[in-house]
Amino acid sequence: MAAPGQEHAVEIKNSWYLIEQDRLHRVVTVEEFSKLAPDSFVLHQVFATHREALHEMSRLIKLEIQDVKEEVDKMIPPDSI
């Protein structure tokens, strides 16, 4: 059993951070996160497991792909399909 106040430290140490940096989504560890320049990324969410973070990153990427597809579809004249 962890000492009082250490439960939170263990939880943070094992957390996974979903960030956006240079227009790309990334999942990073707390160690990697702590080395980032504060203004170099946007924090989306913190997850307890790597799998959860990757799942959410995949979901966000799929949404972005759908948005781009819709924009491209708007550029194609309706009579050319």
N, C-alpha and C positions, 0 to 999 in steps of 0.2 A: 504494500500500500504506500502511495506517495505521501510525503509530508504535506501538511496544510500549506496551501499556496502553490505547491508544485504541480498539482493536477493541471492547472491552466498552462503552465510552462511546457509540460509534456504534450499537451494538445496542440499548442502553437508549433512546437518543433516538428510535429508530424503533419502539419497542414500543407495543403497545396494551394497555390495562388494562380488564379486565372487572370491573366493580364493581356492588355493590348499594347504592343510596342512596335513602332515603325509600321503601322497599319496591318500588323500580323498578330494573331492570337497565340499566346504561349501559356503553358502550364509550367510553373517553376516551384522549386522547394523554398522553404523559409530562408535557407542560406543564400540561394540565388537572389531571392527577393530583397534581402537586406543589403545586397551589393549594388542594387540598381539606383541610379540617380533619381531623386524624387520626381522630377519633371519629365522623365523619359518614358513614362508608361501611364496607362489608365488601369486601375484595379477594378476588375469586374466582380469577383467573388472569391471567397476563401472556402475550401472544401476539406473535409476530414480525410478523404481518400483520393488517391491519384485517379482511380477509375471514375469517380464522380466528376472530377475536374475535367478529364478528357471527354466524358460524355457531354458535359455542358459546352465545352469548346466545339465539339462536333456539331451540336445543335446550332450554335451561333454561326458557324461557318455555313451550314446548310441554309440558314435564313439569309445570309449575305449573298449566297449564290442565287437564291430565288429572287432577291431584290434586283440583282444584276440582270438576270434572265428577263424579268418584267421590263426593265429599262431597255434592253435590246429589242424585245418584242414590240415596244412602242416605236422604235425606229424603222421597223420593217413595214412598208406600205401594205395595207390589207389585201389589195388586189394581187400582190406578188406571191402570196402563199398558195 
